Amino acid sequence: MPKPSHREKLLSEGLRVLHERGFSGASVRDITLAAGAPLGSFTNHFVSKEAFSLEALNLYFGRYQQVIGETLRNDALPPLARLRAYIETVTSSGSIDDISSWNGCLIGNFSAEASEHSELIRLRLAQILDELEAGVSYCLQAAVAASELPGSTDCDEVAGFVVSSIQGAILLSKAKHSAVPIERFKRVLFSVIL
């Protein structure tokens, strides 16, 4: 009888550990303990902590891709309502990033920390951030087409601003243990910028 694989448990529990402790703060031992897996099972499934972290990052980003499809790229909804729904989802307690736990966003956390230690992780983060910007830009272009925004709106430029501002607001909220930076971002975005 073959031994059961610990791979999925390592990924799901390891993702939680990475999110709580960061790339440098999470050891392979921490990950295997959280997964209830023997230490040796980690190297049976992952060639390195870097390779594991890339897979965990992709698993995490899969949640974002689902939200992007349901909000930013959901043509059944009015464009600015889509953008508002996306921002609410990614910044609300109990969503992708449980702000109430003050762990922040794994994408932002890895951008600040892991990209210094791994060129592969840095390159993947750049791709992810580009994909986030593309989703926001798509939504903004629809808002221009629907006359919700002026035709002169530079959708790519505003999309880059929105993505970097969301990440910054989440990072500040994490540091301050306060939702004020996120609430300020939303208020300024929808009352001043858009």
LINHUDA-V353927 format. One line per field, one symbol per residue. ss: DSSP state (h for helix, s for strand, l for the rest). psi: psi as a letter, one per 30 degrees, with the letter a starting at -180 (. if undefined). A space follows every 10 residues. Layout:
BEGIN
ss=???
psi=???
END
This chain:
BEGIN
ss=llllllhhhh hhhhhhhhhh hhhhhllhhh hhhhhlllhh hhhhhlllhh hhhhhhhhhh hhhhhhhhhh llllllllhh hhhhhhhhhh hlllllllhh hllllhhhhh hhlhhhllhh hhhhhhhhhh hhhhhhhhhh hhhhhlllll llllhhhhhh hhhhhhhhhh hhhhhhlllh hhhhhhhhhh hhhl
psi=kkkkkgeeee eeeeeeeeee fleefjleee eeeefhkkef fefffkflee eeeeeeeeee feeeeeeeef degjfflkef eeeeeeeeef gkkgbejjef fgfakeeeee efeffffjee eeeeeeeeee eeeeeeeeee eeeeeggfll ffkjeeeeee eeeeeeeeee eeeeefhkfe eeeeeeeeef fee.
END
